[in-house]
Amino acid sequence: MRTPEKAVQGKASLLGINDSFKKVVLVRDVVKPLRDERGVVTMSVFDFLLDENSFAGI
């Protein structure tokens, strides 16, 4: 994400949900998929849509 404030904003709604589903933030930028300390994955929308194994390594 372009700024730390945008990253916090993008993850805020996901962190309020207490369930066992994967939490994913999709961004337009080309970024390496990354899982943060709370388990939220940030990845490129292009990887998400075009790679059928996009969750395999995360």
N, C-alpha and C positions, 0 to 999 in steps of 0.2 A: 504494500500500500504506500501511497505517496508520502503520507505524514503519520507520525505516531498517533495523532488525534483521530485520524480516519481509521486506523487499526483498532483502536479502543471502541470507536463507534460501531464498526462492523462486527465486533465480537460481543458487544454488550447484550444484545437480545438473545444470543445463543447461550450465554453463561447463566441466564436466569432460568433455563429449562433443565430440570433435574430428571433426565432419562438416560438410557444406555445407547441412544443413537449417535452415530458419528456427527460431529459438528464441523461444517465446512464453510469457509469464506472464499468465494470465487472473485478473482480480480481480473481486470482486463490486461494488466501488465504481464509480461512473460517473467515468471519467477519460479525458482525451484520450490517444489512442494515442501512445506515446513509444518511440523506439529509443535505447538507451544506447550508450556508447562501445564496447562489446563486441558490439553487434549484437542484443542481446536486446530484444524488443518487449514492452512492458507495455500491456495494453489491457483494457477492460471485457468481461466475458463476454457482456454484452448486445450490444455491437457485434459481437463475434466471431460470435455465433449469428444475429443478425438482419440484418446487412449483408453481402450476398454479395460486396461489393467492399472488405471491411475491410482487406485487405492491399495494396490498390492504391496507397495513398499513403504506405506505410511502407517 
